[in-house]
């Protein structure tokens, strides 16, 4: 999956929610707290981690690649 970033960053829990990996913001936060989310191959436990273009997020068997929208 690819997420097109239209701002400088998106918070991790919001990314999981908008991409449908998590059912809700609360579900996304739970996944992060439980260490089920990887950011560029490393476990990420900060719910509000700022995800920027070029990063890869893995959760629930899904891989999200974050790319900046080219104008």
PDB file of N, CA, C and O in Angstrom, chain B, residues numbered from 101:
ATOM      1  N   UNK B 101       0.845  -1.177   0.000  1.00  0.00           N
ATOM      2  CA  UNK B 101       0.000   0.000   0.000  1.00  0.00           C
ATOM      3  C   UNK B 101       0.889   1.240   0.000  1.00  0.00           C
ATOM      4  O   UNK B 101       1.983   1.242   0.565  1.00  0.00           O
ATOM      5  N   UNK B 102       0.405   2.264  -0.631  1.00  0.00           N
ATOM      6  CA  UNK B 102       1.138   3.525  -0.662  1.00  0.00           C
ATOM      7  C   UNK B 102       0.254   4.634  -0.100  1.00  0.00           C
ATOM      8  O   UNK B 102      -0.910   4.762  -0.480  1.00  0.00           O
ATOM      9  N   UNK B 103       0.808   5.428   0.797  1.00  0.00           N
ATOM     10  CA  UNK B 103       0.110   6.588   1.326  1.00  0.00           C
ATOM     11  C   UNK B 103       0.776   7.820   0.745  1.00  0.00           C
ATOM     12  O   UNK B 103       1.991   7.990   0.856  1.00  0.00           O
ATOM     13  N   UNK B 104      -0.022   8.681   0.124  1.00  0.00           N
ATOM     14  CA  UNK B 104       0.511   9.912  -0.457  1.00  0.00           C
ATOM     15  C   UNK B 104       0.413  11.034   0.564  1.00  0.00           C
ATOM     16  O   UNK B 104      -0.677  11.481   0.921  1.00  0.00           O
ATOM     17  N   UNK B 105       1.555  11.469   1.018  1.00  0.00           N
ATOM     18  CA  UNK B 105       1.658  12.480   2.062  1.00  0.00           C
ATOM     19  C   UNK B 105       1.515  13.869   1.451  1.00  0.00           C
ATOM     20  O   UNK B 105       2.280  14.247   0.563  1.00  0.00           O
ATOM     21  N   UNK B 106       0.523  14.632   1.936  1.00  0.00           N
ATOM     22  CA  UNK B 106       0.314  15.977   1.390  1.00  0.00           C
ATOM     23  C   UNK B 106       0.739  17.072   2.372  1.00  0.00           C
ATOM     24  O   UNK B 106       0.541  18.257   2.104  1.00  0.00           O
ATOM     25  N   UNK B 107       1.322  16.678   3.506  1.00  0.00           N
ATOM     26  CA  UNK B 107       1.849  17.626   4.478  1.00  0.00           C
ATOM     27  C   UNK B 107       3.280  17.203   4.799  1.00  0.00           C
ATOM     28  O   UNK B 107       3.822  16.317   4.138  1.00  0.00           O
ATOM     29  N   UNK B 108       3.893  17.820   5.798  1.00  0.00           N
ATOM     30  CA  UNK B 108       5.272  17.463   6.156  1.00  0.00           C
ATOM     31  C   UNK B 108       5.352  16.069   6.769  1.00  0.00           C
ATOM     32  O   UNK B 108       6.322  15.343   6.553  1.00  0.00           O
ATOM     33  N   UNK B 109       4.315  15.696   7.544  1.00  0.00           N
ATOM     34  CA  UNK B 109       4.303  14.398   8.216  1.00  0.00           C
ATOM     35  C   UNK B 109       2.878  14.002   8.570  1.00  0.00           C
ATOM     36  O   UNK B 109       1.955  14.809   8.465  1.00  0.00           O
ATOM     37  N   UNK B 110       2.705  12.738   8.996  1.00  0.00           N
ATOM     38  CA  UNK B 110       1.438  12.278   9.553  1.00  0.00           C
ATOM     39  C   UNK B 110       1.783  11.482  10.804  1.00  0.00           C
ATOM     40  O   UNK B 110       2.768  10.744  10.824  1.00  0.00           O
ATOM     41  N   UNK B 111       0.973  11.633  11.845  1.00  0.00           N
ATOM     42  CA  UNK B 111       1.228  10.888  13.074  1.00  0.00           C
ATOM     43  C   UNK B 111       0.925   9.414  12.823  1.00  0.00           C
ATOM     44  O   UNK B 111      -0.005   9.080  12.089  1.00  0.00           O
ATOM     45  N   UNK B 112       1.712   8.543  13.433  1.00  0.00           N
ATOM     46  CA  UNK B 112       1.637   7.108  13.178  1.00  0.00           C
ATOM     47  C   UNK B 112       0.239   6.534  13.372  1.00  0.00           C
ATOM     48  O   UNK B 112      -0.249   5.812  12.503  1.00  0.00           O
ATOM     49  N   UNK B 113      -0.416   6.837  14.491  1.00  0.00           N
ATOM     50  CA  UNK B 113      -1.728   6.240  14.728  1.00  0.00           C
ATOM     51  C   UNK B 113      -2.753   6.711  13.688  1.00  0.00           C
ATOM     52  O   UNK B 113      -3.652   5.955  13.320  1.00  0.00           O
ATOM     53  N   UNK B 114      -2.621   7.951  13.218  1.00  0.00           N
ATOM     54  CA  UNK B 114      -3.540   8.458  12.191  1.00  0.00           C
ATOM     55  C   UNK B 114      -3.316   7.737  10.864  1.00  0.00           C
ATOM     56  O   UNK B 114      -4.269   7.441  10.144  1.00  0.00           O
ATOM     57  N   UNK B 115      -2.048   7.455  10.544  1.00  0.00           N
ATOM     58  CA  UNK B 115      -1.730   6.740   9.309  1.00  0.00           C
ATOM     59  C   UNK B 115      -2.375   5.356   9.316  1.00  0.00           C
ATOM     60  O   UNK B 115      -2.978   4.948   8.323  1.00  0.00           O
ATOM     61  N   UNK B 116      -2.253   4.637  10.421  1.00  0.00           N
ATOM     62  CA  UNK B 116      -2.843   3.298  10.512  1.00  0.00           C
ATOM     63  C   UNK B 116      -4.357   3.354  10.358  1.00  0.00           C
ATOM     64  O   UNK B 116      -4.960   2.468   9.752  1.00  0.00           O
ATOM     65  N   UNK B 117      -4.969   4.401  10.908  1.00  0.00           N
ATOM     66  CA  UNK B 117      -6.426   4.551  10.821  1.00  0.00           C
ATOM     67  C   UNK B 117      -6.871   4.881   9.396  1.00  0.00           C
ATOM     68  O   UNK B 117      -7.782   4.238   8.873  1.00  0.00           O
ATOM     69  N   UNK B 118      -6.251   5.861   8.768  1.00  0.00           N
ATOM     70  CA  UNK B 118      -6.703   6.270   7.435  1.00  0.00           C
ATOM     71  C   UNK B 118      -6.429   5.197   6.377  1.00  0.00           C
ATOM     72  O   UNK B 118      -7.133   5.129   5.370  1.00  0.00           O
ATOM     73  N   UNK B 119      -5.418   4.365   6.596  1.00  0.00           N
ATOM     74  CA  UNK B 119      -5.110   3.304   5.634  1.00  0.00           C
ATOM     75  C   UNK B 119      -5.936   2.046   5.876  1.00  0.00           C
ATOM     76  O   UNK B 119      -5.836   1.082   5.117  1.00  0.00           O
ATOM     77  N   UNK B 120      -6.754   2.048   6.931  1.00  0.00           N
ATOM     78  CA  UNK B 120      -7.619   0.905   7.190  1.00  0.00           C
ATOM     79  C   UNK B 120      -6.929  -0.266   7.860  1.00  0.00           C
ATOM     80  O   UNK B 120      -7.522  -1.338   7.986  1.00  0.00           O
ATOM     81  N   UNK B 121      -5.690  -0.087   8.294  1.00  0.00           N
ATOM     82  CA  UNK B 121      -4.984  -1.160   9.011  1.00  0.00           C
ATOM     83  C   UNK B 121      -5.591  -1.320  10.395  1.00  0.00           C
ATOM     84  O   UNK B 121      -5.713  -2.436  10.902  1.00  0.00           O
ATOM     85  N   UNK B 122      -5.970  -0.204  11.005  1.00  0.00           N
ATOM     86  CA  UNK B 122      -6.646  -0.212  12.303  1.00  0.00           C
ATOM     87  C   UNK B 122      -8.090   0.240  12.094  1.00  0.00           C
ATOM     88  O   UNK B 122      -8.380   1.064  11.227  1.00  0.00           O
ATOM     89  N   UNK B 123      -8.985  -0.317  12.905  1.00  0.00           N
ATOM     90  CA  UNK B 123     -10.414   0.004  12.776  1.00  0.00           C
ATOM     91  C   UNK B 123     -10.734   1.406  13.286  1.00  0.00           C
ATOM     92  O   UNK B 123     -11.702   2.026  12.846  1.00  0.00           O
ATOM     93  N   UNK B 124      -9.920   1.902  14.215  1.00  0.00           N
ATOM     94  CA  UNK B 124     -10.176   3.212  14.811  1.00  0.00           C
ATOM     95  C   UNK B 124      -8.862   3.767  15.353  1.00  0.00           C
ATOM     96  O   UNK B 124      -7.837   3.085  15.350  1.00  0.00           O
ATOM     97  N   UNK B 125      -8.908   4.998  15.813  1.00  0.00           N
ATOM     98  CA  UNK B 125      -7.724   5.585  16.426  1.00  0.00           C
ATOM     99  C   UNK B 125      -7.317   4.821  17.680  1.00  0.00           C
ATOM    100  O   UNK B 125      -6.129   4.617  17.931  1.00  0.00           O
ATOM    101  N   UNK B 126      -8.310   4.397  18.468  1.00  0.00           N
ATOM    102  CA  UNK B 126      -8.022   3.638  19.694  1.00  0.00           C
ATOM    103  C   UNK B 126      -7.372   2.297  19.354  1.00  0.00           C
ATOM    104  O   UNK B 126      -6.434   1.870  20.026  1.00  0.00           O
ATOM    105  N   UNK B 127      -7.873   1.636  18.311  1.00  0.00           N
ATOM    106  CA  UNK B 127      -7.295   0.360  17.881  1.00  0.00           C
ATOM    107  C   UNK B 127      -5.854   0.569  17.413  1.00  0.00           C
ATOM    108  O   UNK B 127      -4.978  -0.238  17.724  1.00  0.00           O
ATOM    109  N   UNK B 128      -5.608   1.645  16.670  1.00  0.00           N
ATOM    110  CA  UNK B 128      -4.262   1.950  16.190  1.00  0.00           C
ATOM    111  C   UNK B 128      -3.314   2.161  17.373  1.00  0.00           C
ATOM    112  O   UNK B 128      -2.195   1.650  17.376  1.00  0.00           O
ATOM    113  N   UNK B 129      -3.765   2.908  18.365  1.00  0.00           N
ATOM    114  CA  UNK B 129      -2.927   3.174  19.537  1.00  0.00           C
ATOM    115  C   UNK B 129      -2.623   1.876  20.283  1.00  0.00           C
ATOM    116  O   UNK B 129      -1.513   1.702  20.787  1.00  0.00           O
ATOM    117  N   UNK B 130      -3.587   0.972  20.358  1.00  0.00           N
ATOM    118  CA  UNK B 130      -3.375  -0.309  21.029  1.00  0.00           C
ATOM    119  C   UNK B 130      -2.314  -1.141  20.300  1.00  0.00           C
ATOM    120  O   UNK B 130      -1.437  -1.732  20.930  1.00  0.00           O
ATOM    121  N   UNK B 131      -2.404  -1.178  18.964  1.00  0.00           N
ATOM    122  CA  UNK B 131      -1.418  -1.927  18.177  1.00  0.00           C
ATOM    123  C   UNK B 131      -0.012  -1.387  18.419  1.00  0.00           C
ATOM    124  O   UNK B 131       0.944  -2.149  18.558  1.00  0.00           O
ATOM    125  N   UNK B 132       0.098  -0.069  18.468  1.00  0.00           N
ATOM    126  CA  UNK B 132       1.402   0.578  18.673  1.00  0.00           C
ATOM    127  C   UNK B 132       1.927   0.265  20.073  1.00  0.00           C
ATOM    128  O   UNK B 132       3.092  -0.098  20.239  1.00  0.00           O
ATOM    129  N   UNK B 133       1.055   0.409  21.088  1.00  0.00           N
ATOM    130  CA  UNK B 133       1.460   0.133  22.474  1.00  0.00           C
ATOM    131  C   UNK B 133       1.945  -1.296  22.646  1.00  0.00           C
ATOM    132  O   UNK B 133       2.875  -1.551  23.411  1.00  0.00           O
ATOM    133  N   UNK B 134       1.319  -2.231  21.937  1.00  0.00           N
ATOM    134  CA  UNK B 134       1.657  -3.649  22.070  1.00  0.00           C
ATOM    135  C   UNK B 134       2.887  -4.040  21.256  1.00  0.00           C
ATOM    136  O   UNK B 134       3.269  -5.210  21.238  1.00  0.00           O
ATOM    137  N   UNK B 135       3.510  -3.072  20.584  1.00  0.00           N
ATOM    138  CA  UNK B 135       4.729  -3.357  19.836  1.00  0.00           C
ATOM    139  C   UNK B 135       4.492  -4.105  18.533  1.00  0.00           C
ATOM    140  O   UNK B 135       5.387  -4.795  18.044  1.00  0.00           O
ATOM    141  N   UNK B 136       3.284  -3.975  17.957  1.00  0.00           N
ATOM    142  CA  UNK B 136       2.943  -4.682  16.735  1.00  0.00           C
ATOM    143  C   UNK B 136       3.192  -3.857  15.471  1.00  0.00           C
ATOM    144  O   UNK B 136       2.837  -4.281  14.371  1.00  0.00           O
ATOM    145  N   UNK B 137       3.800  -2.684  15.630  1.00  0.00           N
ATOM    146  CA  UNK B 137       4.031  -1.805  14.484  1.00  0.00           C
ATOM    147  C   UNK B 137       5.536  -1.586  14.314  1.00  0.00           C
ATOM    148  O   UNK B 137       6.248  -1.280  15.271  1.00  0.00           O
ATOM    149  N   UNK B 138       5.996  -1.748  13.085  1.00  0.00           N
ATOM    150  CA  UNK B 138       7.415  -1.516  12.785  1.00  0.00           C
ATOM    151  C   UNK B 138       7.537  -0.314  11.864  1.00  0.00           C
ATOM    152  O   UNK B 138       6.755  -0.136  10.930  1.00  0.00           O
ATOM    153  N   UNK B 139       8.538   0.502  12.153  1.00  0.00           N
ATOM    154  CA  UNK B 139       8.844   1.687  11.341  1.00  0.00           C
ATOM    155  C   UNK B 139      10.248   1.477  10.791  1.00  0.00           C
ATOM    156  O   UNK B 139      11.225   1.467  11.540  1.00  0.00           O
ATOM    157  N   UNK B 140      10.338   1.313   9.488  1.00  0.00           N
ATOM    158  CA  UNK B 140      11.624   1.067   8.837  1.00  0.00           C
ATOM    159  C   UNK B 140      12.351  -0.120   9.465  1.00  0.00           C
ATOM    160  O   UNK B 140      13.571  -0.102   9.628  1.00  0.00           O
ATOM    161  N   UNK B 141      11.576  -1.156   9.815  1.00  0.00           N
ATOM    162  CA  UNK B 141      12.149  -2.386  10.350  1.00  0.00           C
ATOM    163  C   UNK B 141      12.331  -2.435  11.853  1.00  0.00           C
ATOM    164  O   UNK B 141      12.662  -3.488  12.398  1.00  0.00           O
ATOM    165  N   UNK B 142      12.123  -1.318  12.536  1.00  0.00           N
ATOM    166  CA  UNK B 142      12.296  -1.256  13.990  1.00  0.00           C
ATOM    167  C   UNK B 142      10.932  -1.071  14.659  1.00  0.00           C
ATOM    168  O   UNK B 142      10.073  -0.363  14.134  1.00  0.00           O
ATOM    169  N   UNK B 143      10.735  -1.705  15.817  1.00  0.00           N
ATOM    170  CA  UNK B 143       9.473  -1.539  16.545  1.00  0.00           C
ATOM    171  C   UNK B 143       9.334  -0.081  16.957  1.00  0.00           C
ATOM    172  O   UNK B 143      10.268   0.516  17.493  1.00  0.00           O
ATOM    173  N   UNK B 144       8.151   0.490  16.700  1.00  0.00           N
ATOM    174  CA  UNK B 144       7.864   1.899  17.061  1.00  0.00           C
ATOM    175  C   UNK B 144       6.740   1.897  18.093  1.00  0.00           C
ATOM    176  O   UNK B 144       5.658   1.369  17.834  1.00  0.00           O
ATOM    177  N   UNK B 145       6.995   2.485  19.258  1.00  0.00           N
ATOM    178  CA  UNK B 145       5.984   2.494  20.320  1.00  0.00           C
ATOM    179  C   UNK B 145       5.440   3.895  20.604  1.00  0.00           C
ATOM    180  O   UNK B 145       4.648   4.074  21.529  1.00  0.00           O
ATOM    181  N   UNK B 146       5.856   4.886  19.817  1.00  0.00           N
ATOM    182  CA  UNK B 146       5.327   6.245  20.004  1.00  0.00           C
ATOM    183  C   UNK B 146       4.106   6.429  19.104  1.00  0.00           C
ATOM    184  O   UNK B 146       4.215   6.405  17.878  1.00  0.00           O
ATOM    185  N   UNK B 147       2.959   6.611  19.722  1.00  0.00           N
ATOM    186  CA  UNK B 147       1.701   6.734  18.963  1.00  0.00           C
ATOM    187  C   UNK B 147       1.718   7.925  18.017  1.00  0.00           C
ATOM    188  O   UNK B 147       1.185   7.856  16.909  1.00  0.00           O
ATOM    189  N   UNK B 148       2.329   9.011  18.456  1.00  0.00           N
ATOM    190  CA  UNK B 148       2.333  10.244  17.665  1.00  0.00           C
ATOM    191  C   UNK B 148       3.646  10.457  16.924  1.00  0.00           C
ATOM    192  O   UNK B 148       3.986  11.587  16.573  1.00  0.00           O
ATOM    193  N   UNK B 149       4.387   9.376  16.683  1.00  0.00           N
ATOM    194  CA  UNK B 149       5.635   9.494  15.921  1.00  0.00           C
ATOM    195  C   UNK B 149       5.329  10.150  14.579  1.00  0.00           C
ATOM    196  O   UNK B 149       4.341   9.818  13.925  1.00  0.00           O
ATOM    197  N   UNK B 150       6.178  11.074  14.181  1.00  0.00           N
ATOM    198  CA  UNK B 150       5.962  11.812  12.930  1.00  0.00           C
ATOM    199  C   UNK B 150       6.528  11.006  11.769  1.00  0.00           C
ATOM    200  O   UNK B 150       7.742  10.849  11.637  1.00  0.00           O
ATOM    201  N   UNK B 151       5.633  10.500  10.933  1.00  0.00           N
ATOM    202  CA  UNK B 151       6.016   9.681   9.792  1.00  0.00           C
ATOM    203  C   UNK B 151       6.159  10.593   8.575  1.00  0.00           C
ATOM    204  O   UNK B 151       5.244  11.343   8.236  1.00  0.00           O
ATOM    205  N   UNK B 152       7.317  10.517   7.925  1.00  0.00           N
ATOM    206  CA  UNK B 152       7.605  11.397   6.793  1.00  0.00           C
ATOM    207  C   UNK B 152       7.788  10.576   5.515  1.00  0.00           C
ATOM    208  O   UNK B 152       7.835   9.346   5.552  1.00  0.00           O
ATOM    209  N   UNK B 153       7.890  11.272   4.401  1.00  0.00           N
ATOM    210  CA  UNK B 153       8.069  10.627   3.105  1.00  0.00           C
ATOM    211  C   UNK B 153       9.307   9.736   3.109  1.00  0.00           C
ATOM    212  O   UNK B 153      10.348  10.099   3.658  1.00  0.00           O
ATOM    213  N   UNK B 154       9.177   8.561   2.488  1.00  0.00           N
ATOM    214  CA  UNK B 154      10.289   7.634   2.381  1.00  0.00           C
ATOM    215  C   UNK B 154      10.291   6.551   3.442  1.00  0.00           C
ATOM    216  O   UNK B 154      11.098   5.623   3.379  1.00  0.00           O
ATOM    217  N   UNK B 155       9.399   6.656   4.414  1.00  0.00           N
ATOM    218  CA  UNK B 155       9.367   5.654   5.481  1.00  0.00           C
ATOM    219  C   UNK B 155       8.455   4.486   5.117  1.00  0.00           C
ATOM    220  O   UNK B 155       7.548   4.610   4.295  1.00  0.00           O
ATOM    221  N   UNK B 156       8.726   3.340   5.759  1.00  0.00           N
ATOM    222  CA  UNK B 156       7.926   2.144   5.535  1.00  0.00           C
ATOM    223  C   UNK B 156       7.399   1.666   6.882  1.00  0.00           C
ATOM    224  O   UNK B 156       8.163   1.473   7.827  1.00  0.00           O
ATOM    225  N   UNK B 157       6.082   1.478   6.958  1.00  0.00           N
ATOM    226  CA  UNK B 157       5.418   1.057   8.181  1.00  0.00           C
ATOM    227  C   UNK B 157       4.833  -0.333   7.952  1.00  0.00           C
ATOM    228  O   UNK B 157       4.189  -0.587   6.934  1.00  0.00           O
ATOM    229  N   UNK B 158       5.063  -1.231   8.909  1.00  0.00           N
ATOM    230  CA  UNK B 158       4.516  -2.581   8.824  1.00  0.00           C
ATOM    231  C   UNK B 158       3.634  -2.832  10.036  1.00  0.00           C
ATOM    232  O   UNK B 158       4.041  -2.583  11.170  1.00  0.00           O
ATOM    233  N   UNK B 159       2.408  -3.333   9.792  1.00  0.00           N
ATOM    234  CA  UNK B 159       1.485  -3.651  10.881  1.00  0.00           C
ATOM    235  C   UNK B 159       0.412  -4.599  10.357  1.00  0.00           C
ATOM    236  O   UNK B 159      -0.071  -4.437   9.237  1.00  0.00           O
ATOM    237  N   UNK B 160       0.047  -5.569  11.154  1.00  0.00           N
ATOM    238  CA  UNK B 160      -1.043  -6.509  10.829  1.00  0.00           C
ATOM    239  C   UNK B 160      -0.862  -7.154   9.452  1.00  0.00           C
ATOM    240  O   UNK B 160      -1.838  -7.363   8.732  1.00  0.00           O
ATOM    241  N   UNK B 161       0.356  -7.461   9.093  1.00  0.00           N
ATOM    242  CA  UNK B 161       0.617  -8.102   7.810  1.00  0.00           C
ATOM    243  C   UNK B 161       0.571  -7.168   6.613  1.00  0.00           C
ATOM    244  O   UNK B 161       0.701  -7.617   5.474  1.00  0.00           O
ATOM    245  N   UNK B 162       0.390  -5.889   6.852  1.00  0.00           N
ATOM    246  CA  UNK B 162       0.343  -4.900   5.776  1.00  0.00           C
ATOM    247  C   UNK B 162       1.614  -4.059   5.798  1.00  0.00           C
ATOM    248  O   UNK B 162       2.205  -3.831   6.853  1.00  0.00           O
ATOM    249  N   UNK B 163       2.021  -3.605   4.626  1.00  0.00           N
ATOM    250  CA  UNK B 163       3.166  -2.711   4.516  1.00  0.00           C
ATOM    251  C   UNK B 163       2.682  -1.421   3.856  1.00  0.00           C
ATOM    252  O   UNK B 163       2.099  -1.439   2.773  1.00  0.00           O
ATOM    253  N   UNK B 164       2.938  -0.306   4.533  1.00  0.00           N
ATOM    254  CA  UNK B 164       2.544   1.008   4.013  1.00  0.00           C
ATOM    255  C   UNK B 164       3.826   1.764   3.661  1.00  0.00           C
ATOM    256  O   UNK B 164       4.701   1.955   4.505  1.00  0.00           O
ATOM    257  N   UNK B 165       3.920   2.186   2.412  1.00  0.00           N
ATOM    258  CA  UNK B 165       5.051   3.021   1.999  1.00  0.00           C
ATOM    259  C   UNK B 165       4.543   4.451   1.883  1.00  0.00           C
ATOM    260  O   UNK B 165       3.552   4.721   1.206  1.00  0.00           O
ATOM    261  N   UNK B 166       5.238   5.357   2.553  1.00  0.00           N
ATOM    262  CA  UNK B 166       4.818   6.756   2.594  1.00  0.00           C
ATOM    263  C   UNK B 166       5.616   7.536   1.559  1.00  0.00           C
ATOM    264  O   UNK B 166       6.847   7.533   1.566  1.00  0.00           O
ATOM    265  N   UNK B 167       4.881   8.209   0.663  1.00  0.00           N
ATOM    266  CA  UNK B 167       5.521   8.990  -0.407  1.00  0.00           C
ATOM    267  C   UNK B 167       4.919  10.383  -0.432  1.00  0.00           C
ATOM    268  O   UNK B 167       3.728  10.560  -0.175  1.00  0.00           O
ATOM    269  N   UNK B 168       5.733  11.354  -0.740  1.00  0.00           N
ATOM    270  CA  UNK B 168       5.254  12.727  -0.887  1.00  0.00           C
ATOM    271  C   UNK B 168       4.511  12.844  -2.209  1.00  0.00           C
ATOM    272  O   UNK B 168       4.894  12.224  -3.201  1.00  0.00           O
ATOM    273  N   UNK B 169       3.462  13.629  -2.219  1.00  0.00           N
ATOM    274  CA  UNK B 169       2.746  13.899  -3.477  1.00  0.00           C
ATOM    275  C   UNK B 169       3.613  14.795  -4.325  1.00  0.00           C
ATOM    276  O   UNK B 169       4.027  15.867  -3.884  1.00  0.00           O
ATOM    277  N   UNK B 170       3.889  14.365  -5.536  1.00  0.00           N
ATOM    278  CA  UNK B 170       4.695  15.208  -6.424  1.00  0.00           C
ATOM    279  C   UNK B 170       3.789  16.200  -7.137  1.00  0.00           C
ATOM    280  O   UNK B 170       2.748  15.831  -7.680  1.00  0.00           O
ATOM    281  N   UNK B 171       4.196  17.454  -7.128  1.00  0.00           N
ATOM    282  CA  UNK B 171       3.331  18.481  -7.733  1.00  0.00           C
ATOM    283  C   UNK B 171       3.776  18.864  -9.105  1.00  0.00           C
ATOM    284  O   UNK B 171       3.153  19.713  -9.742  1.00  0.00           O
TER     285      UNK B 171
END
